[in-house]
Amino acid sequence: MSDTDLRDHLAVERTHLSNERTLLSYIRTALSLEIGGAVVLKFLPEQPFLSVLAWVGIIGGAGIAVIGVYRFLKVRSEIPKVQS
């Protein structure tokens, strides 16, 4: 394997790892919103504003998770395949 091939191979591997790290960030953000919304619903007194805010967090978290998975799959399909 030449020096240029090795650099290209490592660059593609770094891109794969970066894509996975981004997916994990989306999932972490989505879980934080969903858990925050669930905590508000469970432990705070029932008020219309808080209930709406909690449901926005829960639904928004699910939406962010879907966006993260979609983006991960899209970028993964655009990354060139590495030949070992």
N, C-alpha and C positions, 0 to 999 in steps of 0.2 A: 504494500500500500504506500503510495507516494505521500509526500508531505501535504500536498494540496488536497488529496483525497481524505486524509486524516482530518484536516481542518474542516472540510465540508461535512464529514461524518459527525464530528463533534458539534458543529454549529446546528445541525439538524437535531441532534440529541438535546442540546440546550433549548431549542425551540419546543420540543416535545415536553420537556420538564417545565418550561415556562407556561405552556398551555395548561398542564395539569395543576400548577400552582394557582393559576387564574381561576380554574374551575373550583378549587377548594376555597378560594376567597369568596366566590359567589355563594357557595353552599354555606359558608360560615356566616355571611351576611343574612342570607335567607333564614337560617335557623335562629339567629339573634332576633330578627323581627318577629318571627312566629312565636318564639318563646316569650318575648316581651309582651306580645298581644295576649297570649294565654295567661300570663301572670296578671295583667291588668283585668282580664275577665274574671279570674278566679279570686283574687285577693283584694281588689279595690272595690269600694262601694259602687253599686249600680247607678250610674249616671249616663244619660244619653250620649253626651260628648265622649266620655271615656269608652263606652261600648263601641261607638263608631270608630274611635281611634284604634281600639284593640283589633277590630275586624279589618280595618285598613292595614294594620301591621301583619296580620295573619295572611290575608289575601295577597298583600304586597310581597311578603316573604315567599309565598308559593310562586308568584310571578317571577321574582328574581331567580329562583331556582330553575325555572323553566328556561329563562333567558340564558342563564349560565350554561346549562346543558346544551342548549341549541348552539351557543357560541363555541363551546368546546368541540362539538362534533363538526361544526363548519370549519374551524381552523385546523382541526386534525385532518380533515379531508384535503386541505390545501397544502399541508406540509408534504414535501417529497418523501417517497419511501427510501429508506436507507438500505443499501446493499452491503451485507457483511463481508 
